[in-house]
Amino acid sequence: MNYDMVFHTCSDGIVAGVAKTGASLHYWQFIRNQDNHRIRFLSTFKGNRSPTILLPRPTEGRALSYYAPDLKMLSLAINHTPKAIDIRVFHHGKPHVHIQLNQEDGKQGQLPPHHSLSNSCRGFPIE
């Protein structure tokens, strides 16, 4: 299924975006600090309001790998090129979702509220 996700750079340097999948909102925040990179992910599926933190796992090759210490079933593999980012989500080591992010021309019309910078950078749903 195709859906839009607009990423923003927040004032604190976090790169964040929100996707409206039809069944829920998915909040992605890519957080980089001095020691490591991590991902904060929140799916509002079934009313969930608890984000999951994913930490980097040492890898070989080009793919970045992340795991969720508090949600053992979840892991990610991320590959990137200058024009696209490919995210593979795994549940219990088996493919679950494949996300392909393609860079657009940057021309944005009126964005829906869930794509706004303030919503993405907040990282949790508007009540």
DSSP file (Angstrom, degrees, kcal/mol; ACC not computed):
  #  RESIDUE AA STRUCTURE BP1 BP2  ACC     N-H-->O    O-->H-N    N-H-->O    O-->H-N    TCO  KAPPA ALPHA  PHI   PSI    X-CA   Y-CA   Z-CA
    1    1 A M              0   0    0      0, 0.0     2,-0.4     0, 0.0    20,-0.0   0.000 360.0 360.0 360.0 142.2    0.0    0.0    0.0
    2    2 A N        +     0   0    0     19,-0.0     2,-0.3     2,-0.0     0, 0.0  -0.807 360.0 156.1-101.1 139.8    1.3    3.5   -0.8
    3    3 A Y        -     0   0    0     -2,-0.4     2,-0.2     2,-0.0    18,-0.1  -0.975  37.8-106.2-154.9 157.8    1.1    6.4    1.6
    4    4 A D        -     0   0    0     -2,-0.3    16,-0.7    16,-0.2     2,-0.3  -0.551  26.5-177.6 -87.2 148.8    2.9    9.7    2.1
    5    5 A M  E     -A   19   0A   0     -2,-0.2     2,-0.5    14,-0.1    14,-0.2  -0.953   9.1-160.5-143.2 126.0    5.4   10.5    4.8
    6    6 A V  E     -A   18   0A   0     12,-0.7    12,-0.6    -2,-0.3     2,-0.3  -0.929   9.8-151.9-109.7 125.6    7.0   13.9    5.1
    7    7 A F  E     -A   17   0A   0     -2,-0.5     2,-0.3    10,-0.2    10,-0.2  -0.762  12.1-172.2 -99.8 145.2   10.2   14.1    7.2
    8    8 A H  E     -A   16   0A   0      8,-2.9     8,-2.6    -2,-0.3     2,-0.7  -0.918  26.5-124.7-128.4 152.9   11.3   17.3    8.9
    9    9 A T  E     -A   15   0A   0     -2,-0.3     6,-0.2     6,-0.2     5,-0.1  -0.923  35.3-145.0 -96.8 118.3   14.5   18.3   10.8
   10   10 A C    >   -     0   0    0      4,-3.3     3,-2.1    -2,-0.7   108,-0.0  -0.293  26.2-101.2 -80.1 166.0   13.3   19.4   14.2
   11   11 A S  T 3  S+     0   0    0      1,-0.3    -1,-0.1     2,-0.1    -2,-0.0   0.754 123.2  53.8 -60.7 -25.8   15.0   22.2   16.2
   12   12 A D  T 3  S-     0   0    0      2,-0.1    -1,-0.3     1,-0.0     3,-0.1   0.331 123.2-102.9 -91.9   7.6   16.9   19.7   18.4
   13   13 A G  S <  S+     0   0    0     -3,-2.1     2,-0.2     1,-0.3    -2,-0.1   0.330  76.7 137.9  90.8  -7.3   18.3   17.9   15.3
   14   14 A I        -     0   0    0     17,-0.1    -4,-3.3    -5,-0.1     2,-0.6  -0.484  49.6-138.5 -69.4 140.5   16.0   14.9   15.3
   15   15 A V  E     +AB   9  30A   0     15,-2.0    15,-3.4    -6,-0.2     2,-0.3  -0.917  34.5 174.8-100.5 123.4   14.7   13.9   11.9
   16   16 A A  E     +AB   8  29A   0     -8,-2.6    -8,-2.9    -2,-0.6     2,-0.3  -0.944  15.5 166.7-137.2 149.7   11.0   13.1   12.2
   17   17 A G  E     -AB   7  28A   0     11,-2.3    11,-2.9    -2,-0.3     2,-0.4  -0.984  20.0-142.4-155.2 161.6    8.0   12.1   10.1
   18   18 A V  E     -AB   6  27A   0    -12,-0.6   -12,-0.7    -2,-0.3     2,-0.4  -0.993  10.1-161.4-130.7 135.6    4.5   10.7   10.5
   19   19 A A  E     -AB   5  26A   0      7,-2.5     7,-2.8    -2,-0.4     2,-0.8  -0.947  11.4-148.8-115.1 137.4    2.7    8.3    8.2
   20   20 A K  E     + B   0  25A   0    -16,-0.7     5,-0.2    -2,-0.4   -16,-0.2  -0.895  19.2 178.4-103.2 103.7   -1.1    7.8    8.1
   21   21 A T        -     0   0    0      3,-2.4     4,-0.1    -2,-0.8    -1,-0.1   0.594  47.3-109.9 -85.3 -11.7   -1.4    4.1    7.1
   22   22 A G  S    S+     0   0    0      2,-0.6     3,-0.1   -19,-0.0    -1,-0.1  -0.247 114.9  52.2 107.5 -43.6   -5.2    3.9    7.2
   23   23 A A  S    S-     0   0    0      1,-0.3    23,-0.3    22,-0.0     2,-0.3   0.665 125.1 -19.2 -95.5 -20.6   -5.3    1.7   10.3
   24   24 A S        -     0   0    0     21,-0.1    -3,-2.4    22,-0.1    -2,-0.6  -0.971  67.7 -92.4-168.1 173.8   -3.1    4.0   12.4
   25   25 A L  E     -B   20   0A   0     -2,-0.3    19,-2.3    -5,-0.2     2,-0.5  -0.879  31.2-153.9-100.9 140.4   -0.5    6.7   12.5
   26   26 A H  E     -BC  19  43A   0     -7,-2.8    -7,-2.5    -2,-0.4     2,-0.5  -0.968   6.0-161.8-117.7 117.7    3.2    5.8   12.5
   27   27 A Y  E     -BC  18  42A   0     15,-3.2    15,-2.1    -2,-0.5     2,-0.4  -0.866   7.3-171.8-100.2 125.3    5.6    8.3   14.1
   28   28 A W  E     +BC  17  41A   0    -11,-2.9   -11,-2.3    -2,-0.5     2,-0.4  -0.972   6.4 178.6-118.1 129.8    9.3    7.9   13.2
   29   29 A Q  E     -BC  16  40A   0     11,-1.9    11,-2.8    -2,-0.4     2,-0.7  -0.979  14.4-157.8-131.9 122.1   12.0    9.9   14.9
   30   30 A F  E     -BC  15  39A   0    -15,-3.4   -15,-2.0    -2,-0.4     2,-0.5  -0.883  18.3-167.0 -99.7 112.3   15.7    9.3   14.0
   31   31 A I  E     - C   0  38A   0      7,-2.8     7,-2.7    -2,-0.7     2,-0.5  -0.876   8.2-174.7-110.9 126.5   17.7   10.5   16.9
   32   32 A R  E     + C   0  37A   0     -2,-0.5     2,-0.2     5,-0.2     5,-0.2  -0.978  11.0 161.8-123.0 125.7   21.4   11.1   16.7
   33   33 A N        -     0   0    0      3,-2.5    -2,-0.0    -2,-0.5     0, 0.0  -0.697  55.2 -79.5-128.7-172.2   23.6   12.0   19.7
   34   34 A Q  S    S+     0   0    0     -2,-0.2     3,-0.1     1,-0.2    -2,-0.0   0.853 123.7  32.5 -59.3 -39.0   27.3   11.9   20.4
   35   35 A D  S    S-     0   0    0      1,-0.2     2,-0.3     0, 0.0    -1,-0.2   0.798 123.3 -14.2 -94.6 -30.9   27.5    8.2   21.2
   36   36 A N        -     0   0    0      2,-0.0    -3,-2.5    19,-0.0     2,-0.4  -0.937  54.7-109.7-159.0 178.7   24.9    6.5   19.0
   37   37 A H  E     +C   32   0A   0     -2,-0.3     2,-0.3    -5,-0.2    -5,-0.2  -0.928  34.2 174.4-117.0 145.1   21.9    6.7   16.8
   38   38 A R  E     -C   31   0A   0     -7,-2.7    -7,-2.8    -2,-0.4     2,-0.4  -0.963  22.9-133.9-145.6 164.8   18.5    5.4   17.8
   39   39 A I  E     -CD  30  54A   0     15,-2.4    15,-3.3    -2,-0.3     2,-0.6  -0.975   7.3-156.9-122.5 133.5   15.0    5.3   16.4
   40   40 A R  E     -CD  29  53A   0    -11,-2.8   -11,-1.9    -2,-0.4     2,-0.4  -0.961  20.9-177.7-108.1 120.0   11.9    6.2   18.3
   41   41 A F  E     -CD  28  52A   0     11,-3.0    11,-3.5    -2,-0.6     2,-0.4  -0.961  10.0-179.5-123.9 135.4    8.8    4.6   16.7
   42   42 A L  E     -C   27   0A   0    -15,-2.1   -15,-3.2    -2,-0.4     2,-0.5  -0.984   6.1-171.5-135.5 124.8    5.2    4.8   17.7
   43   43 A S  E     -C   26   0A   0     -2,-0.4     7,-0.2     7,-0.3   -17,-0.2  -0.963  14.7-154.3-109.7 130.6    2.3    3.1   16.1
   44   44 A T    >   +     0   0    0    -19,-2.3     3,-1.9    -2,-0.5     4,-0.2   0.296  45.4 143.1 -85.6  11.3   -1.2    4.2   17.3
   45   45 A F  G >  S+     0   0    0      1,-0.3     3,-1.5   -20,-0.2   -21,-0.1  -0.265  75.9   2.8 -54.8 133.7   -2.6    0.8   16.2
   46   46 A K  G 3  S-     0   0    0    -23,-0.3    -1,-0.3     1,-0.3   -22,-0.1   0.785 134.9 -60.3  55.4  32.5   -5.3   -0.4   18.7
   47   47 A G  G <  S+     0   0    0     -3,-1.9    -1,-0.3     1,-0.2    -2,-0.2   0.575  85.0 167.9  79.9   9.5   -4.9    2.9   20.7
   48   48 A N    <   +     0   0    0     -3,-1.5    -1,-0.2    -4,-0.2    -2,-0.0  -0.281  16.7 169.9 -59.0 139.7   -1.2    2.4   21.5
   49   49 A R        +     0   0    0      2,-0.1    -1,-0.1    75,-0.1    -5,-0.1   0.158  47.0 101.5-132.7  12.8    0.5    5.4   23.0
   50   50 A S        -     0   0    0     -7,-0.2    -7,-0.3    74,-0.0    -2,-0.0  -0.895  62.6-144.7-105.8 114.6    3.8    3.8   24.1
   51   51 A P        -     0   0    0      0, 0.0     2,-0.4     0, 0.0    -9,-0.2  -0.323   7.5-135.2 -73.6 159.6    6.8    4.4   21.7
   52   52 A T  E     -D   41   0A   0    -11,-3.5   -11,-3.0    -2,-0.0     2,-0.5  -0.949  10.3-143.7-113.5 134.6    9.4    1.8   21.1
   53   53 A I  E     -D   40   0A   0     -2,-0.4     2,-0.4   -13,-0.2    17,-0.4  -0.860  12.4-160.4 -98.4 131.2   13.1    2.7   21.0
   54   54 A L  E     -D   39   0A   0    -15,-3.3   -15,-2.4    -2,-0.5    14,-0.2  -0.945   6.1-159.1-112.8 133.4   15.3    0.8   18.5
   55   55 A L  E     -E   67   0B   0     12,-3.1    12,-2.4    -2,-0.4   -17,-0.2  -0.788  26.2 -97.5-111.3 152.1   19.1    0.7   19.0
   56   56 A P  E     -E   66   0B   0      0, 0.0    10,-0.3     0, 0.0    -1,-0.1  -0.381  31.1-155.1 -69.7 145.8   21.8    0.0   16.4
   57   57 A R  E     -E   65   0B   0      8,-2.9     8,-0.6    -2,-0.1     0, 0.0  -0.966  31.1-100.5-117.5 135.7   23.2   -3.4   16.1
   58   58 A P        +     0   0    0      0, 0.0     2,-0.3     0, 0.0     6,-0.0  -0.303  52.3 179.1 -56.0 135.8   26.7   -4.0   14.8
   59   59 A T        -     0   0    0      2,-0.1     2,-0.4     6,-0.0     5,-0.0  -0.889  27.8-130.9-135.7 164.7   26.5   -5.1   11.1
   60   60 A E  S    S+     0   0    0     -2,-0.3     3,-0.3     4,-0.0     2,-0.1  -0.923  73.3  13.4-112.9 145.2   28.7   -6.0    8.2
   61   61 A G  S    S-     0   0    0     -2,-0.4    -2,-0.1     1,-0.2     0, 0.0  -0.475 110.0 -47.1  90.0-163.5   28.1   -4.4    4.8
   62   62 A R  S    S+     0   0    0     -2,-0.1    -1,-0.2     2,-0.1    18,-0.2   0.734 100.3  98.8 -84.4 -25.2   26.0   -1.4    3.9
   63   63 A A        -     0   0    0     -3,-0.3     2,-0.4    16,-0.1    16,-0.2  -0.377  64.3-140.1 -70.7 140.5   22.8   -2.2    5.8
   64   64 A L  E     - F   0  78B   0     14,-3.3    14,-3.2    -2,-0.1     2,-0.4  -0.807  19.5-156.0 -92.6 140.9   22.1   -0.5    9.1
   65   65 A S  E     -EF  57  77B   0     -8,-0.6    -8,-2.9    -2,-0.4     2,-0.3  -0.965  11.8-177.0-125.2 137.9   20.5   -2.9   11.6
   66   66 A Y  E     -EF  56  76B   0     10,-2.2    10,-2.4    -2,-0.4     2,-0.3  -0.953   3.6-169.1-131.7 150.5   18.3   -1.9   14.6
   67   67 A Y  E     -EF  55  75B   0    -12,-2.4   -12,-3.1    -2,-0.3     8,-0.2  -0.947  22.6-127.8-135.6 157.6   16.7   -3.9   17.4
   68   68 A A    >   -     0   0    0      6,-1.6     3,-1.1     3,-0.4     6,-0.3  -0.898  14.1-166.3-107.7 104.4   14.2   -3.1   20.1
   69   69 A P  T 3  S+     0   0    0      0, 0.0     3,-0.3     0, 0.0    -1,-0.1   0.804  91.9  44.0 -61.6 -27.8   15.5   -4.2   23.5
   70   70 A D  T 3  S+     0   0    0    -17,-0.4     2,-0.2     1,-0.2   -16,-0.1   0.498 119.3  42.3 -94.6  -4.2   12.0   -3.8   25.1
   71   71 A L  S X  S-     0   0    0     -3,-1.1     3,-2.6   -18,-0.2    -3,-0.4  -0.654  70.6-174.2-140.5  78.4   10.2   -5.5   22.2
   72   72 A K  T 3  S+     0   0    0     -3,-0.3    -4,-0.1     1,-0.3    -1,-0.1   0.692  77.8  64.4 -53.7 -25.5   12.3   -8.5   21.3
   73   73 A M  T 3  S+     0   0    0     18,-0.1    19,-2.7    19,-0.1    20,-0.5   0.688  89.9  82.3 -72.6 -17.2   10.1   -9.4   18.3
   74   74 A L  E <   + G   0  91B   0     -3,-2.6    -6,-1.6    -6,-0.3     2,-0.3  -0.755  47.0 150.3-103.2 132.1   11.0   -6.2   16.4
   75   75 A S  E     -FG  67  90B   0     15,-1.8    15,-3.0    -2,-0.4     2,-0.3  -0.977  22.6-151.6-148.6 160.7   14.0   -5.4   14.3
   76   76 A L  E     -FG  66  89B   0    -10,-2.4   -10,-2.2    -2,-0.3     2,-0.4  -0.951   6.7-161.0-132.2 150.4   14.8   -3.3   11.3
   77   77 A A  E     -FG  65  88B   0     11,-1.9    11,-2.8    -2,-0.3     2,-0.5  -0.997  16.8-166.8-127.4 128.6   17.3   -3.3    8.4
   78   78 A I  E     +FG  64  87B   0    -14,-3.2   -14,-3.3    -2,-0.4     2,-0.4  -0.967   9.3 179.4-123.1 125.6   17.9    0.0    6.6
   79   79 A N  E     - G   0  86B   0      7,-2.6     7,-3.3    -2,-0.5     2,-0.4  -0.923  12.1-169.5-116.2 147.0   19.7    0.4    3.2
   80   80 A H  E     + G   0  85B   0     -2,-0.4     5,-0.2     5,-0.2    -2,-0.0  -0.992  16.7 178.9-142.2 149.5   20.1    3.8    1.6
   81   81 A T        -     0   0    0      3,-3.0     3,-0.4    -2,-0.4    -2,-0.0  -0.802  53.4 -90.5-129.2 172.9   21.2    5.4   -1.6
   82   82 A P  S    S+     0   0    0      0, 0.0     3,-0.1     0, 0.0    -2,-0.0   0.775 126.4  32.1 -59.3 -24.1   21.3    9.1   -2.5
   83   83 A K  S    S+     0   0    0      1,-0.2    20,-2.1    19,-0.1     2,-0.3   0.552 122.0  31.8-110.7  -9.1   17.7    8.9   -3.8
   84   84 A A  E     - H   0 102B   0     -3,-0.4    -3,-3.0    18,-0.2     2,-0.4  -0.992  52.1-151.1-150.8 154.0   16.0    6.3   -1.7
   85   85 A I  E     -GH  80 101B   0     16,-2.4    16,-3.3    -2,-0.3     2,-0.5  -0.998  15.4-159.5-125.1 131.2   15.8    4.7    1.8
   86   86 A D  E     -GH  79 100B   0     -7,-3.3    -7,-2.6    -2,-0.4     2,-0.5  -0.952   9.0-173.8-116.0 116.4   14.7    1.1    2.0
   87   87 A I  E     -GH  78  99B   0     12,-3.1    12,-3.5    -2,-0.5     2,-0.5  -0.949   5.1-167.2-115.6 124.6   13.5   -0.1    5.5
   88   88 A R  E     -GH  77  98B   0    -11,-2.8   -11,-1.9    -2,-0.5     2,-0.4  -0.955   8.2-156.5-111.8 124.2   12.6   -3.7    6.1
   89   89 A V  E     -GH  76  97B   0      8,-3.2     7,-3.0    -2,-0.5     8,-1.5  -0.844   9.7-164.1-102.1 132.8   10.7   -4.4    9.3
   90   90 A F  E     -GH  75  95B   0    -15,-3.0   -15,-1.8    -2,-0.4     2,-0.5  -0.937  12.9-160.1-120.2 140.5   11.0   -7.9   10.9
   91   91 A H  E >  S-GH  74  94B   0      3,-2.5     3,-2.0    -2,-0.4   -17,-0.2  -0.987  87.7 -14.1-114.0 121.1    8.8   -9.6   13.5
   92   92 A H  T 3  S-     0   0    0    -19,-2.7    -1,-0.1    -2,-0.5   -18,-0.1   0.847 129.5 -56.7  53.5  37.2   10.6  -12.6   15.1
   93   93 A G  T 3  S+     0   0    0    -20,-0.5    -1,-0.3     1,-0.2   -19,-0.1   0.433 115.8 112.4  79.9  -0.7   13.2  -12.4   12.3
   94   94 A K  E <  S-H   91   0B   0     -3,-2.0    -3,-2.5     1,-0.1    -1,-0.2  -0.842  79.6 -93.7-107.9 143.4   10.6  -12.8    9.6
   95   95 A P  E     +H   90   0B   0      0, 0.0    -5,-0.2     0, 0.0     3,-0.1  -0.253  50.5 159.6 -55.1 133.6    9.7  -10.1    7.0
   96   96 A H  E     +     0   0B   0     -7,-3.0     2,-0.3     1,-0.4    -6,-0.2   0.687  61.1   5.6-120.4 -52.4    6.8   -8.1    8.2
   97   97 A V  E     -H   89   0B   0     -8,-1.5    -8,-3.2     2,-0.0     2,-0.5  -0.994  53.5-154.8-140.3 143.5    6.8   -4.7    6.3
   98   98 A H  E     -H   88   0B   0     -2,-0.3     2,-0.5   -10,-0.2   -10,-0.2  -0.983  15.0-169.3-120.1 120.2    8.8   -3.2    3.5
   99   99 A I  E     -H   87   0B   0    -12,-3.5   -12,-3.1    -2,-0.5     2,-0.5  -0.934   4.7-169.4-113.1 127.8    9.0    0.6    3.4
  100  100 A Q  E     -H   86   0B   0     -2,-0.5     2,-0.6   -14,-0.2   -14,-0.2  -0.965   4.3-165.6-117.8 116.5   10.5    2.4    0.4
  101  101 A L  E     -H   85   0B   0    -16,-3.3   -16,-2.4    -2,-0.5     2,-0.4  -0.892   6.5-169.9-102.6 123.9   11.1    6.1    0.9
  102  102 A N  E     -H   84   0B   0     -2,-0.6     2,-0.3   -18,-0.2   -18,-0.2  -0.932  25.2-116.9-115.2 137.0   11.8    8.1   -2.3
  103  103 A Q        -     0   0    0    -20,-2.1     2,-0.1    -2,-0.4   -20,-0.0  -0.547  31.3-156.6 -74.1 129.3   12.9   11.6   -2.4
  104  104 A E        -     0   0    0     -2,-0.3    -1,-0.0     1,-0.0     0, 0.0  -0.341  35.4 -91.7 -94.8-179.1   10.5   14.0   -4.0
  105  105 A D        -     0   0    0      2,-0.2     3,-0.1    -2,-0.1    -2,-0.1   0.517  55.1-116.3 -75.7  -3.8   11.2   17.3   -5.6
  106  106 A G  S    S+     0   0    0      1,-0.3     2,-0.8     0, 0.0    -1,-0.1   0.356  73.5 131.2  87.0  -7.0   10.5   19.2   -2.3
  107  107 A K        -     0   0    0      0, 0.0     2,-0.5     0, 0.0    -1,-0.3  -0.722  34.5-179.6 -82.6 113.8    7.5   21.1   -3.7
  108  108 A Q        -     0   0    0     -2,-0.8     3,-0.1    -3,-0.1     0, 0.0  -0.952  14.2-163.7-119.7 132.0    4.8   20.6   -1.1
  109  109 A G        -     0   0    0     -2,-0.5     2,-0.5     1,-0.2    -1,-0.1   0.185  64.0 -29.9 -82.3-148.3    1.3   22.0   -1.3
  110  110 A Q  S    S-     0   0    0      1,-0.0    -1,-0.2     0, 0.0     0, 0.0  -0.595  71.6-142.3 -70.8 120.2   -0.9   22.2    1.8
  111  111 A L        -     0   0    0     -2,-0.5     5,-0.1    -3,-0.1    -1,-0.0  -0.624  16.2-111.4 -86.0 142.1    0.1   19.3    4.1
  112  112 A P    >   -     0   0    0      0, 0.0     3,-1.9     0, 0.0     4,-0.3  -0.341  38.6-103.7 -62.0 155.5   -2.5   17.4    6.1
  113  113 A P  G >  S+     0   0    0      0, 0.0     3,-1.6     0, 0.0     6,-0.3   0.824 119.4  60.5 -54.4 -36.0   -2.2   18.0    9.9
  114  114 A H  G 3  S+     0   0    0      1,-0.3   -96,-0.1     5,-0.1    -3,-0.0   0.737 102.9  53.4 -67.9 -18.6   -0.5   14.7   10.6
  115  115 A H  G <  S+     0   0    0     -3,-1.9    -1,-0.3   -98,-0.1   -97,-0.1   0.432  83.2 122.0 -90.7   0.1    2.4   15.7    8.3
  116  116 A S  S <> S-     0   0    0     -3,-1.6     4,-2.5    -4,-0.3     5,-0.2  -0.237  71.4-122.2 -67.2 153.3    3.1   19.0   10.0
  117  117 A L  H  > S+     0   0    0      1,-0.2     4,-2.7     2,-0.2     5,-0.3   0.904 112.5  52.1 -58.9 -44.2    6.5   19.8   11.5
  118  118 A S  H  > S+     0   0    0      1,-0.2     4,-1.5     2,-0.2    -1,-0.2   0.884 111.4  46.5 -65.0 -37.2    5.0   20.3   15.0
  119  119 A N  H  > S+     0   0    0     -6,-0.3     4,-1.6     2,-0.2     5,-0.4   0.930 114.7  46.4 -69.4 -45.4    3.2   17.0   14.9
  120  120 A S  H  < S+     0   0    0     -4,-2.5  -103,-0.3     1,-0.2    -2,-0.2   0.930 115.2  45.7 -61.3 -46.4    6.3   15.1   13.6
  121  121 A C  H  < S+     0   0    0     -4,-2.7    -1,-0.2     1,-0.2    -2,-0.2   0.778 106.2  59.2 -73.2 -26.5    8.7   16.7   16.1
  122  122 A R  H  < S-     0   0    0     -4,-1.5    -1,-0.2    -5,-0.3    -2,-0.2   0.907  92.6-152.8 -66.8 -41.0    6.3   16.2   19.0
  123  123 A G     <  +     0   0    0     -4,-1.6   -96,-0.1     1,-0.2    -3,-0.1   0.583  59.5  76.1  82.7  10.0    6.4   12.4   18.3
  124  124 A F  S    S-     0   0    0     -5,-0.4    -1,-0.2   -73,-0.0    -2,-0.1  -0.976  86.7 -81.8-148.4 160.6    3.1   11.5   19.7
  125  125 A P        -     0   0    0      0, 0.0     2,-0.4     0, 0.0   -11,-0.0  -0.194  38.6-112.9 -67.3 149.4   -0.5   11.8   18.6
  126  126 A I              0   0    0      1,-0.1    -7,-0.0     0, 0.0   -12,-0.0  -0.675 360.0 360.0 -74.3 130.8   -2.7   14.9   18.9
  127  127 A E              0   0    0     -2,-0.4    -1,-0.1     0, 0.0     0, 0.0   0.485 360.0 360.0 -76.0 360.0   -5.4   14.0   21.4
